[in-house]
Amino acid sequence: MLMGWKDEGVMRLFATDRALAVSTMLAVIMLSPNLASAGTSPRSELEDFFGRAIAIRSEATNAKQARDDVRGLARAHFDGRTASRHALGREWNQRTGAERDEFARAFTDVLERAYIDIVQARLPRDRPPAIRVLGEDISGDRVAVVRTKVQTRDGGDVQLDYQMNRPGKAWLIRDVVIDGVSLVENYRAQFARVLRRSSYAELLQRLRTVAGTGAETASAARPRSGPRLDLLALAPLGPPAQTP
């Protein structure tokens, strides 16, 4: 018999689950009306990432676990090696294959953490974020930029442009430009200052410290007034690098 569905407790649970499912689906639909036809374009790769990340946040009962899950999801969508090569600049060519691998692992961890800290600090806490994909520009078959806007918790908008490349079959993120400010370019400038004043060994040690201890980078990654971001949230091992 269907009378069991009239049980108040069951109905309340059903309504709660349905509301959560609808909320998550609406957030995903806002990304693109053509999501169902997504293929392997850079835009569709990002839409898939956004949809999964929103679902994780919507269903989370533990904030730290949700954060860790989103970071794990982000790792699969970042081209950390390309970002590392650009951030390290000419020094990359001086490193052995093993050294490059080690640097890429540490820097990818720090880059993902900075990206998530910046975005999380701006997202609404009480509702799924409204993410609008504005369009994509593809150069050849290996390089693209996907432009997005995200509604912030104060009702404004922040523009995030994802610079992507395709080293294999999938499109991966190699940099994120936030309101015109590039994460990787900021790291590149700061790494260059550390290398001028100190050494590659100290730079790597500082990256290891951040990546290994899970030290928060939110305070350093949060945009200040003006276009500059101070992103090098590294442990004070020896004299700190100072801005000229």
C-alpha positions in Angstrom: 0.0 0.0 0.0 1.1 3.6 -0.6 -0.3 4.8 2.8 3.2 4.5 4.3 4.3 7.6 2.3 2.0 9.7 4.5 4.2 9.1 7.5 5.3 12.6 8.5 8.9 11.6 9.3 9.4 9.9 5.9 7.8 12.8 4.1 10.1 15.3 5.9 13.2 13.3 5.0 12.0 13.0 1.4 11.4 16.7 1.1 14.8 17.5 2.6 16.7 15.2 0.2 14.6 16.5 -2.7 15.4 20.1 -1.8 19.1 19.3 -1.6 19.0 17.6 -5.0 17.1 20.4 -6.6 19.5 23.0 -5.1 22.5 21.2 -6.5 21.0 20.6 -9.9 20.0 24.3 -10.2 23.5 25.3 -9.4 24.8 23.1 -12.1 22.2 24.2 -14.6 23.3 27.8 -14.0 26.7 27.0 -15.4 25.5 26.2 -18.9 22.2 25.4 -20.6 24.1 23.0 -22.8 25.8 21.0 -20.1 24.2 17.8 -21.2 25.9 18.0 -24.5 29.3 18.7 -23.0 32.2 16.9 -24.8 35.9 17.4 -24.3 36.0 21.2 -24.8 37.9 23.3 -22.2 34.5 24.8 -21.3 32.9 21.4 -20.7 35.9 20.3 -18.6 35.4 23.3 -16.3 31.7 22.9 -16.1 32.2 19.3 -15.0 34.7 20.5 -12.3 32.3 23.3 -11.1 29.3 20.9 -11.0 31.2 18.4 -8.9 32.7 21.0 -6.6 29.3 22.6 -6.0 27.8 19.1 -5.2 30.6 18.5 -2.7 29.9 21.8 -0.9 26.1 21.4 -1.0 26.2 17.9 0.5 29.0 18.5 3.0 28.4 17.9 6.7 32.1 18.6 7.6 33.7 21.8 6.3 37.3 20.4 6.5 36.4 17.2 4.7 34.6 19.2 2.0 37.6 21.4 1.6 39.9 18.4 1.2 37.6 16.8 -1.3 37.4 19.9 -3.4 41.2 20.1 -3.3 41.5 16.5 -4.5 39.1 17.3 -7.3 41.0 20.4 -8.3 44.3 18.5 -8.4 42.9 16.3 -11.2 42.1 19.5 -13.2 45.4 21.4 -12.8 48.4 21.1 -15.0 50.9 21.7 -12.2 54.0 20.9 -14.2 53.3 23.5 -16.8 52.5 26.0 -14.1 55.6 25.1 -12.2 57.8 25.5 -15.3 56.5 29.0 -15.9 56.6 30.1 -12.3 60.2 29.0 -11.8 61.4 30.7 -15.0 64.9 30.2 -16.2 65.8 28.3 -13.1 63.7 25.4 -14.3 66.3 24.7 -17.1 69.0 24.4 -14.4 67.2 21.6 -12.5 67.5 17.9 -13.1 64.5 15.8 -14.0 64.1 14.6 -10.4 64.4 18.2 -9.1 61.7 19.4 -11.5 59.4 16.6 -10.4 59.9 17.5 -6.7 59.3 21.2 -7.3 56.2 20.5 -9.4 54.7 18.4 -6.6 55.3 21.1 -4.0 54.3 24.0 -6.1 51.1 22.4 -7.4 50.0 21.8 -3.8 50.6 25.4 -2.9 49.0 26.7 -6.0 45.8 24.7 -5.5 45.6 25.8 -1.9 45.9 29.4 -2.8 43.3 29.1 -5.5 40.8 27.4 -3.2 41.5 29.9 -0.4 40.8 32.9 -2.6 37.6 31.4 -4.1 36.3 30.0 -0.8 36.8 33.4 0.9 34.5 35.0 -1.6 31.7 32.4 -2.1 28.3 32.7 -0.4 28.1 30.5 2.7 24.3 29.9 2.7 23.6 29.0 -0.9 25.2 27.4 -4.0 27.4 29.8 -5.9 26.1 31.3 -9.1 28.8 30.6 -11.7 28.4 32.1 -15.2 30.6 30.8 -18.0 31.0 33.8 -20.3 32.7 32.0 -23.1 35.9 30.4 -24.3 38.7 31.4 -26.7 40.6 28.5 -28.2 43.9 28.9 -30.0 44.8 25.9 -32.1 44.0 22.6 -30.4 46.1 23.0 -27.3 45.6 26.4 -25.7 42.4 28.0 -24.5 41.0 30.6 -22.1 37.6 30.1 -20.4 36.1 33.3 -18.9 33.7 33.0 -15.9 32.1 35.2 -13.4 31.1 34.2 -9.8 28.7 36.0 -7.6 30.4 36.8 -4.3 28.9 36.7 -0.8 28.4 40.4 -0.8 26.4 40.4 -4.0 29.1 41.5 -6.3 30.9 39.6 -9.1 34.5 38.4 -9.4 35.9 37.4 -12.8 38.0 34.3 -13.1 39.7 33.5 -16.4 41.0 30.0 -16.6 44.1 29.6 -18.9 44.1 26.0 -20.1 46.1 23.7 -22.2 45.8 20.2 -23.4 49.0 18.1 -22.8 47.1 14.9 -23.5 43.4 14.1 -24.1 42.0 16.3 -21.3 42.0 20.1 -21.0 43.8 21.2 -17.8 44.2 24.5 -15.9 47.6 26.1 -16.0 46.8 29.4 -14.5 43.8 31.3 -13.0 43.5 35.1 -13.6 41.4 36.7 -10.9 40.0 40.1 -11.8 43.0 40.6 -14.1 45.6 39.2 -11.6 47.4 36.0 -12.5 48.2 33.5 -9.7 51.2 32.0 -11.5 52.6 35.3 -12.7 52.5 36.5 -9.0 54.4 33.4 -7.9 56.9 33.8 -10.7 57.7 37.4 -9.6 58.1 36.4 -6.0 60.1 33.3 -6.8 62.5 35.5 -8.8 63.0 37.8 -5.8 63.7 34.8 -3.5 66.2 33.4 -6.0 68.0 36.8 -6.4 68.4 37.2 -2.6 68.9 33.6 -1.6 69.0 30.2 -3.3 66.9 27.6 -5.1 67.4 25.3 -2.0 65.8 27.8 0.3 62.9 28.4 -2.1 62.2 24.7 -2.3 62.4 24.3 1.4 59.9 27.0 1.9 57.5 25.4 -0.6 58.0 22.0 1.1 57.1 23.6 4.5 53.8 25.0 3.2 52.9 21.9 1.2 54.0 19.5 3.9 52.4 21.1 7.0 49.2 22.2 5.3 49.9 25.8 6.5 47.1 28.1 5.6 47.7 30.5 2.8 44.4 32.3 3.0 45.7 35.4 4.6 48.5 35.8 2.2 46.5 34.8 -0.9 43.6 37.1 -0.1 43.7 40.1 -2.6 44.7 43.4 -1.1 43.5 46.7 -2.4 44.7 47.2 -5.9 45.9 44.6 -8.4 48.6 42.9 -6.5 48.3 39.6 -4.6 50.9 38.7 -2.0 50.9 34.9 -2.4 54.2 33.6 -1.1 52.9 32.3 2.2 56.2 30.6 3.1 57.6 29.8 6.5 60.2 32.4 7.7 63.3 30.2 7.2 66.1 32.7 7.1 65.7 36.3 6.0 62.3 36.8 4.3 62.2 38.0 0.8 61.2 41.6 0.7 59.6 43.6 -2.1 62.1 46.0 -3.6 
